Amino acid sequence: MATIDPDYMTLKYSCEYRGIPSLDHDPSDFPMDWTVSIDALVWAEGEEDGDGADVHVGDARFVVVPDAGMIDLFMTLEAVDQELANVAEMLTVERPDLMPNAGMDLGGDLMVVSSLWIAPEYRGRKLGHAILKAILGTAGRATSLVILQAAPVLADDGPVEDSPEHAAAKAALRRYWADFGFLDAAGDYLALGEMADAFDS
């Protein structure tokens, strides 16, 4: 089995954004839409002294909402898509306490992690933790609150929603991200509000 040292991962970031960020920006264009492609040098078992091979490890997608505590969050995220509107509803209706506790009333950024996919052959090594730490240390340096939905993507060949297999997969995702420091927010949503804790783990 190939070994991956997170220090040998390369994250290629791409951000789509129109205009210059400001509080007066059009709501639908306000969030910064990021995609990340993750590659790494890997070494086969017993060949750690060689050059290694460059492989694709995974992909991530996240949205950063600058100064999220200083805007109409629901109007802004609803203007983008339903996924973000659901996050905004959770934060404004079910858990409005999360934003002030994260210092967002002072203008901190909100990050919503839409997906973080690791190739099956590289799973089980907590590479998702290393990737999220790298994202928070680069594009997410002003992030005060991170939200993700701990629910596996439903695929045609995967478990059916609300089946025992799907429930087990959701529970495994919750445990995985709880190890990173995420706490229950509402429903399948998890929240990480103390960035220092994420970097110390």
Backbone as CSV, one residue per row, in Angstrom:
resi,resn,N_x,N_y,N_z,CA_x,CA_y,CA_z,C_x,C_y,C_z
1,MET,0.843,-1.190,0.000,0.000,0.000,0.000,0.888,1.254,0.000
2,ALA,0.566,2.224,-0.835,1.352,3.457,-0.938,1.176,4.298,0.320
3,THR,2.250,4.955,0.726,2.177,5.845,1.881,2.140,7.292,1.409
4,ILE,1.377,8.105,2.141,1.273,9.525,1.808,1.674,10.333,3.025
5,ASP,2.634,11.200,2.835,3.022,12.155,3.868,2.307,13.464,3.524
6,PRO,1.444,13.977,4.424,0.721,15.216,4.114,1.637,16.371,3.713
7,ASP,2.885,16.349,4.158,3.818,17.410,3.760,4.145,17.358,2.274
8,TYR,3.833,16.233,1.631,4.103,16.098,0.197,2.833,16.234,-0.638
9,MET,1.773,16.751,-0.036,0.561,17.036,-0.797,0.678,18.412,-1.448
10,THR,0.131,18.532,-2.632,0.046,19.819,-3.321,-1.425,20.126,-3.541
11,LEU,-1.860,21.261,-3.012,-3.245,21.688,-3.170,-3.292,22.805,-4.200
12,LYS,-4.066,22.603,-5.254,-4.218,23.594,-6.317,-5.575,24.255,-6.147
13,TYR,-5.540,25.538,-5.786,-6.757,26.284,-5.479,-7.249,27.052,-6.703
14,SER,-8.565,27.113,-6.822,-9.189,27.932,-7.852,-10.391,28.629,-7.223
15,CYS,-10.469,29.953,-7.415,-11.574,30.721,-6.849,-12.276,31.479,-7.961
16,GLU,-13.588,31.376,-7.964,-14.376,32.149,-8.926,-15.053,33.280,-8.171
17,TYR,-14.759,34.504,-8.591,-15.331,35.658,-7.899,-15.436,36.827,-8.871
18,ARG,-16.568,37.521,-8.835,-16.760,38.651,-9.735,-16.595,39.946,-8.953
19,GLY,-15.725,40.803,-9.441,-15.576,42.126,-8.844,-14.610,42.154,-7.681
20,ILE,-14.731,43.190,-6.879,-13.859,43.424,-5.727,-14.688,43.229,-4.469
21,PRO,-14.222,42.375,-3.529,-15.021,42.124,-2.323,-15.311,43.402,-1.536
22,SER,-16.575,43.562,-1.143,-16.981,44.669,-0.269,-18.364,44.339,0.268
23,LEU,-18.770,45.018,1.326,-20.085,44.770,1.914,-21.213,45.222,1.002
24,ASP,-20.906,46.043,-0.009,-21.926,46.525,-0.939,-22.108,45.606,-2.138
25,HIS,-21.398,44.479,-2.148,-21.442,43.569,-3.287,-22.837,42.988,-3.460
26,ASP,-23.200,42.653,-4.695,-24.467,41.995,-4.981,-24.524,40.666,-4.221
27,PRO,-25.645,40.372,-3.525,-25.702,39.168,-2.685,-25.317,37.876,-3.398
28,SER,-25.787,37.678,-4.631,-25.496,36.417,-5.319,-24.022,36.277,-5.666
29,ASP,-23.296,37.372,-5.733,-21.867,37.332,-6.057,-20.978,37.468,-4.827
30,PHE,-21.577,37.583,-3.647,-20.793,37.878,-2.456,-19.919,36.713,-2.003
31,PRO,-20.447,35.487,-1.907,-19.600,34.373,-1.457,-18.501,34.036,-2.466
32,MET,-17.358,33.616,-1.952,-16.232,33.200,-2.785,-16.290,31.688,-2.960
33,ASP,-16.417,31.244,-4.199,-16.573,29.826,-4.516,-15.206,29.227,-4.840
34,TRP,-14.709,28.340,-3.977,-13.383,27.746,-4.113,-13.474,26.267,-4.483
35,THR,-12.568,25.829,-5.345,-12.367,24.408,-5.588,-10.889,24.110,-5.381
36,VAL,-10.606,22.910,-4.911,-9.234,22.509,-4.633,-9.011,21.115,-5.209
37,SER,-7.919,20.956,-5.924,-7.490,19.652,-6.417,-6.247,19.261,-5.621
38,ILE,-6.249,18.052,-5.072,-5.163,17.629,-4.198,-4.390,16.485,-4.839
39,ASP,-3.105,16.704,-5.038,-2.191,15.671,-5.527,-1.135,15.430,-4.464
40,ALA,-0.420,14.335,-4.574,0.636,14.044,-3.602,1.681,13.144,-4.238
41,LEU,2.891,13.246,-3.716,3.933,12.280,-4.037,3.735,11.088,-3.126
42,VAL,3.675,9.904,-3.695,3.506,8.699,-2.888,4.625,7.717,-3.184
43,TRP,4.903,6.914,-2.172,5.922,5.888,-2.303,5.301,4.541,-2.007
44,ALA,5.657,3.566,-2.815,5.186,2.209,-2.576,5.897,1.646,-1.344
45,GLU,5.276,0.658,-0.728,5.850,0.012,0.451,7.257,-0.488,0.141
46,GLY,8.220,-0.069,0.953,9.599,-0.509,0.784,10.406,0.312,-0.211
47,GLU,9.769,1.336,-0.829,10.472,2.156,-1.830,10.512,3.620,-1.403
48,GLU,10.592,3.861,-0.102,10.551,5.224,0.423,11.753,6.069,0.009
49,ASP,12.836,5.424,-0.440,14.025,6.178,-0.835,13.973,6.634,-2.296
50,GLY,12.983,6.189,-3.064,12.894,6.557,-4.477,12.307,7.942,-4.670
51,ASP,12.006,8.269,-5.928,11.465,9.578,-6.268,9.981,9.713,-5.943
52,GLY,9.286,8.618,-5.831,7.853,8.674,-5.589,7.091,8.932,-6.881
53,ALA,5.795,8.729,-6.826,4.928,8.951,-7.981,3.907,10.022,-7.627
54,ASP,3.566,10.875,-8.588,2.575,11.924,-8.377,1.191,11.342,-8.657
55,VAL,0.307,11.375,-7.667,-1.033,10.806,-7.815,-2.083,11.824,-7.387
56,HIS,-3.287,11.642,-7.919,-4.410,12.489,-7.516,-5.036,11.874,-6.270
57,VAL,-5.065,12.637,-5.181,-5.538,12.136,-3.892,-7.001,12.487,-3.650
58,GLY,-7.425,13.678,-4.072,-8.800,14.062,-3.802,-9.143,15.444,-4.314
59,ASP,-10.344,15.883,-3.963,-10.860,17.187,-4.379,-11.695,17.763,-3.240
60,ALA,-11.775,19.071,-3.207,-12.609,19.737,-2.208,-13.301,20.924,-2.855
61,ARG,-14.434,21.274,-2.287,-15.155,22.482,-2.712,-15.692,23.147,-1.452
62,PHE,-15.484,24.451,-1.376,-15.998,25.195,-0.233,-16.310,26.618,-0.645
63,VAL,-17.132,27.269,0.165,-17.519,28.652,-0.069,-17.082,29.454,1.152
64,VAL,-16.482,30.600,0.905,-16.141,31.525,1.978,-17.042,32.748,1.853
65,VAL,-17.712,33.085,2.954,-18.555,34.274,2.992,-17.817,35.303,3.843
66,PRO,-17.211,36.318,3.199,-16.459,37.318,3.975,-17.385,38.127,4.885
67,ASP,-16.873,38.469,6.068,-17.612,39.334,6.997,-19.058,38.871,7.179
68,ALA,-19.242,37.572,7.395,-20.587,36.978,7.397,-21.494,37.550,8.473
69,GLY,-20.935,38.050,9.567,-21.770,38.602,10.625,-22.251,40.009,10.350
70,MET,-21.789,40.599,9.251,-22.136,41.991,8.964,-23.060,42.144,7.761
71,ILE,-23.598,41.004,7.277,-24.482,41.034,6.107,-25.780,40.316,6.451
72,ASP,-26.757,40.417,5.546,-27.969,39.611,5.663,-27.613,38.234,5.123
73,LEU,-27.242,37.323,6.024,-26.705,36.026,5.619,-27.713,35.216,4.819
74,PHE,-28.972,35.200,5.266,-29.959,34.392,4.551,-30.178,34.908,3.140
75,MET,-30.344,36.215,2.986,-30.564,36.778,1.655,-29.368,36.494,0.747
76,THR,-28.163,36.591,1.297,-26.957,36.372,0.505,-26.839,34.922,0.056
77,LEU,-26.991,33.987,0.980,-26.799,32.584,0.626,-27.969,32.022,-0.166
78,GLU,-29.174,32.525,0.095,-30.332,32.077,-0.686,-30.173,32.483,-2.152
79,ALA,-29.488,33.593,-2.396,-29.307,34.064,-3.769,-28.342,33.182,-4.558
80,VAL,-27.562,32.350,-3.856,-26.576,31.497,-4.542,-27.191,30.171,-4.941
81,ASP,-27.598,29.367,-3.963,-28.246,28.090,-4.272,-28.930,27.542,-3.023
82,GLN,-29.677,26.449,-3.209,-30.464,25.890,-2.112,-29.574,25.316,-1.012
83,GLU,-28.448,24.716,-1.380,-27.535,24.159,-0.377,-27.099,25.235,0.618
84,LEU,-26.696,26.390,0.109,-26.259,27.471,0.989,-27.439,28.123,1.703
85,ALA,-28.595,28.162,1.055,-29.789,28.693,1.726,-30.125,27.847,2.948
86,ASN,-29.956,26.521,2.834,-30.219,25.638,3.973,-29.255,25.913,5.126
87,VAL,-27.984,26.185,4.802,-27.002,26.528,5.831,-27.403,27.840,6.504
88,ALA,-27.794,28.826,5.706,-28.192,30.119,6.250,-29.407,29.978,7.153
89,GLU,-30.363,29.155,6.752,-31.553,28.943,7.583,-31.152,28.304,8.913
90,MET,-30.266,27.329,8.856,-29.810,26.687,10.086,-29.148,27.709,11.014
91,LEU,-28.290,28.568,10.449,-27.551,29.535,11.268,-28.423,30.688,11.771
92,THR,-29.418,31.076,11.004,-30.234,32.228,11.412,-31.474,31.838,12.206
93,VAL,-32.001,30.630,11.976,-33.229,30.220,12.653,-32.942,29.236,13.791
94,GLU,-32.207,28.145,13.465,-31.997,27.091,14.460,-30.827,27.366,15.400
95,ARG,-29.746,27.941,14.893,-28.554,28.147,15.717,-27.944,29.541,15.553
96,PRO,-28.716,30.597,15.805,-28.153,31.945,15.687,-27.042,32.201,16.710
97,ASP,-26.983,31.362,17.746,-25.946,31.513,18.759,-24.545,31.191,18.245
98,LEU,-24.445,30.432,17.173,-23.129,30.019,16.671,-22.310,31.190,16.140
99,MET,-22.965,32.137,15.513,-22.203,33.223,14.885,-21.613,34.200,15.895
100,PRO,-22.360,34.694,16.861,-21.716,35.577,17.851,-20.628,34.855,18.644
101,ASN,-20.855,33.558,18.947,-19.861,32.806,19.715,-18.568,32.634,18.942
102,ALA,-18.645,32.692,17.615,-17.445,32.564,16.795,-16.816,33.928,16.501
103,GLY,-17.368,34.982,17.073,-16.831,36.321,16.823,-17.260,36.895,15.489
104,MET,-18.287,36.302,14.876,-18.686,36.748,13.550,-19.426,38.070,13.580
105,ASP,-19.933,38.455,14.750,-20.555,39.776,14.838,-19.509,40.876,14.663
106,LEU,-18.227,40.485,14.720,-17.139,41.449,14.510,-16.591,41.373,13.086
107,GLY,-17.206,40.569,12.241,-16.815,40.542,10.841,-16.040,39.341,10.380
108,GLY,-15.955,38.265,11.157,-15.224,37.084,10.718,-15.877,36.420,9.518
109,ASP,-15.104,35.583,8.822,-15.603,34.882,7.638,-16.267,33.569,8.032
110,LEU,-17.241,33.160,7.238,-17.911,31.877,7.350,-17.413,30.993,6.214
111,MET,-17.035,29.755,6.527,-16.678,28.790,5.491,-17.691,27.654,5.530
112,VAL,-18.230,27.322,4.360,-19.135,26.182,4.233,-18.438,25.166,3.337
113,VAL,-18.099,24.013,3.912,-17.437,22.952,3.153,-18.523,22.125,2.484
114,SER,-18.576,22.201,1.150,-19.599,21.476,0.396,-19.207,20.034,0.148
115,SER,-17.923,19.809,-0.120,-17.462,18.446,-0.354,-15.972,18.349,-0.094
116,LEU,-15.571,17.195,0.396,-14.162,16.876,0.554,-14.045,15.386,0.268
117,TRP,-13.570,15.082,-0.939,-13.538,13.701,-1.432,-12.108,13.208,-1.464
118,ILE,-11.892,12.012,-0.920,-10.587,11.357,-0.943,-10.730,10.087,-1.773
119,ALA,-9.788,9.839,-2.688,-9.813,8.615,-3.491,-9.845,7.403,-2.561
120,PRO,-10.658,6.401,-2.878,-10.834,5.253,-1.968,-9.531,4.606,-1.503
121,GLU,-8.540,4.536,-2.373,-7.296,3.859,-1.996,-6.467,4.629,-0.982
122,TYR,-6.829,5.912,-0.725,-6.075,6.712,0.237,-6.897,7.050,1.478
123,ARG,-8.049,6.443,1.633,-8.882,6.704,2.800,-8.359,5.937,4.015
124,GLY,-8.835,6.335,5.197,-8.448,5.661,6.423,-7.157,6.169,7.021
125,ARG,-6.653,7.310,6.524,-5.389,7.861,7.023,-5.558,9.292,7.528
126,LYS,-6.811,9.725,7.662,-7.141,11.082,8.109,-6.559,12.157,7.191
127,LEU,-6.469,11.859,5.901,-6.007,12.873,4.955,-7.001,14.027,4.869
128,GLY,-8.287,13.756,5.097,-9.281,14.833,5.099,-8.964,15.867,6.160
129,HIS,-8.479,15.429,7.316,-8.077,16.361,8.368,-6.916,17.222,7.897
130,ALA,-5.904,16.583,7.285,-4.737,17.334,6.806,-5.139,18.334,5.730
131,ILE,-6.055,17.930,4.854,-6.493,18.813,3.771,-7.256,20.008,4.339
132,LEU,-8.167,19.764,5.290,-8.914,20.885,5.865,-7.981,21.825,6.630
133,LYS,-6.987,21.287,7.337,-6.003,22.142,8.014,-5.278,23.017,6.994
134,ALA,-4.903,22.425,5.852,-4.216,23.197,4.813,-5.119,24.288,4.260
135,ILE,-6.388,23.975,4.039,-7.341,24.967,3.524,-7.518,26.105,4.525
136,LEU,-7.660,25.757,5.809,-7.826,26.791,6.838,-6.570,27.651,6.972
137,GLY,-5.424,27.072,6.691,-4.168,27.821,6.794,-3.858,28.659,5.573
138,THR,-4.652,28.517,4.513,-4.412,29.289,3.281,-5.639,30.147,2.980
139,ALA,-6.597,29.599,2.271,-7.776,30.381,1.868,-8.692,30.711,3.037
140,GLY,-8.543,30.005,4.166,-9.454,30.215,5.283,-8.851,30.905,6.483
141,ARG,-7.817,31.713,6.288,-7.120,32.311,7.430,-7.987,33.279,8.238
142,ALA,-9.003,33.882,7.619,-9.881,34.806,8.352,-11.180,34.133,8.783
143,THR,-11.229,32.797,8.665,-12.454,32.069,8.980,-12.683,32.000,10.484
144,SER,-13.898,32.361,10.893,-14.297,32.280,12.296,-15.191,31.081,12.564
145,LEU,-15.894,30.615,11.538,-16.829,29.503,11.707,-16.813,28.649,10.446
146,VAL,-16.694,27.331,10.638,-16.744,26.371,9.527,-17.973,25.500,9.726
147,ILE,-18.738,25.324,8.661,-19.929,24.467,8.688,-19.754,23.392,7.629
148,LEU,-20.072,22.171,7.996,-20.147,21.097,6.999,-21.308,20.199,7.342
149,GLN,-21.794,19.495,6.327,-22.911,18.585,6.513,-22.352,17.170,6.518
150,ALA,-22.513,16.484,7.637,-21.973,15.129,7.783,-22.973,14.118,7.246
151,ALA,-23.172,14.156,5.939,-24.074,13.216,5.279,-23.418,12.791,3.972
152,PRO,-23.204,11.498,3.787,-22.555,11.052,2.557,-23.413,11.361,1.334
153,VAL,-22.737,11.643,0.231,-23.440,11.909,-1.021,-24.108,10.626,-1.483
154,LEU,-25.368,10.723,-1.845,-26.094,9.546,-2.314,-25.727,9.270,-3.763
155,ALA,-25.327,8.050,-4.041,-24.971,7.644,-5.397,-25.880,6.496,-5.815
156,ASP,-25.989,6.292,-7.129,-26.858,5.230,-7.639,-26.448,3.860,-7.114
157,ASP,-25.134,3.655,-6.923,-24.652,2.348,-6.485,-24.367,2.297,-4.985
158,GLY,-24.806,3.335,-4.244,-24.528,3.413,-2.807,-25.761,3.130,-1.982
159,PRO,-25.656,3.366,-0.675,-26.806,3.126,0.206,-27.949,4.088,-0.078
160,VAL,-29.153,3.626,0.184,-30.364,4.417,-0.005,-30.540,5.321,1.211
161,GLU,-31.039,6.540,0.969,-31.248,7.485,2.065,-32.133,6.869,3.143
162,ASP,-31.752,7.098,4.405,-32.465,6.603,5.587,-32.389,5.087,5.764
163,SER,-31.557,4.420,4.977,-31.337,2.988,5.186,-30.352,2.812,6.343
164,PRO,-30.269,1.616,6.931,-29.281,1.381,7.992,-27.842,1.662,7.529
165,GLU,-27.539,1.351,6.271,-26.195,1.592,5.740,-25.897,3.088,5.664
166,HIS,-26.904,3.858,5.232,-26.736,5.308,5.135,-26.582,5.913,6.531
167,ALA,-27.366,5.433,7.486,-27.258,5.920,8.868,-25.873,5.603,9.441
168,ALA,-25.350,4.426,9.136,-24.014,4.048,9.619,-22.945,4.932,8.988
169,ALA,-23.103,5.241,7.697,-22.136,6.106,7.013,-22.171,7.521,7.596
170,LYS,-23.370,8.015,7.912,-23.482,9.339,8.539,-22.828,9.349,9.913
171,ALA,-23.050,8.303,10.682,-22.446,8.226,12.019,-20.921,8.187,11.921
172,ALA,-20.400,7.467,10.931,-18.942,7.405,10.745,-18.385,8.778,10.378
173,LEU,-19.091,9.517,9.520,-18.647,10.867,9.150,-18.653,11.800,10.357
174,ARG,-19.675,11.690,11.188,-19.750,12.532,12.386,-18.561,12.259,13.308
175,ARG,-18.248,10.975,13.506,-17.108,10.622,14.363,-15.806,11.150,13.768
176,TYR,-15.675,11.018,12.448,-14.457,11.462,11.768,-14.224,12.960,11.985
177,TRP,-15.265,13.760,11.782,-15.107,15.208,11.917,-15.129,15.662,13.374
178,ALA,-15.734,14.874,14.256,-15.651,15.186,15.687,-14.202,15.069,16.161
179,ASP,-13.453,14.120,15.593,-12.028,13.982,15.925,-11.232,15.221,15.527
180,PHE,-11.716,15.965,14.564,-11.054,17.198,14.132,-11.402,18.364,15.060
181,GLY,-12.554,18.244,15.739,-12.992,19.315,16.637,-14.380,19.839,16.341
182,PHE,-15.043,19.304,15.315,-16.396,19.755,14.990,-17.377,19.306,16.067
183,LEU,-18.386,20.153,16.301,-19.453,19.858,17.246,-20.785,19.854,16.510
184,ASP,-21.787,19.196,17.103,-23.121,19.178,16.516,-23.660,20.595,16.429
185,ALA,-24.269,20.914,15.291,-24.927,22.216,15.124,-26.432,21.998,15.099
186,ALA,-26.945,21.423,14.009,-28.370,21.096,13.895,-28.526,20.088,12.777
187,GLY,-29.395,19.118,12.959,-29.578,18.093,11.937,-28.247,17.406,11.632
188,ASP,-27.898,17.343,10.357,-26.632,16.731,9.947,-25.482,17.729,9.925
189,TYR,-25.737,18.982,10.287,-24.696,20.004,10.233,-23.784,19.941,11.459
190,LEU,-22.497,20.136,11.202,-21.485,20.237,12.246,-20.829,21.598,12.137
191,ALA,-20.318,22.104,13.262,-19.712,23.433,13.275,-18.366,23.393,13.995
192,LEU,-17.432,24.160,13.473,-16.120,24.345,14.084,-15.927,25.836,14.250
193,GLY,-15.827,26.282,15.512,-15.773,27.707,15.746,-14.480,28.210,16.323
194,GLU,-13.617,27.334,16.781,-12.342,27.772,17.371,-11.209,27.322,16.468
195,MET,-10.737,28.216,15.612,-9.705,27.844,14.662,-8.410,27.384,15.348
196,ALA,-8.098,27.940,16.497,-6.855,27.577,17.182,-6.867,26.100,17.549
197,ASP,-8.041,25.599,17.964,-8.142,24.184,18.311,-7.858,23.297,17.115
198,ALA,-8.312,23.730,15.918,-8.085,22.926,14.717,-6.608,22.808,14.396
199,PHE,-5.864,23.880,14.593,-4.445,23.841,14.248,-3.612,23.138,15.302
200,ASP,-4.094,23.044,16.525,-3.332,22.387,17.589,-3.496,20.877,17.556
201,SER,-4.539,20.377,16.889,-4.796,18.935,16.931,-3.854,18.166,16.040
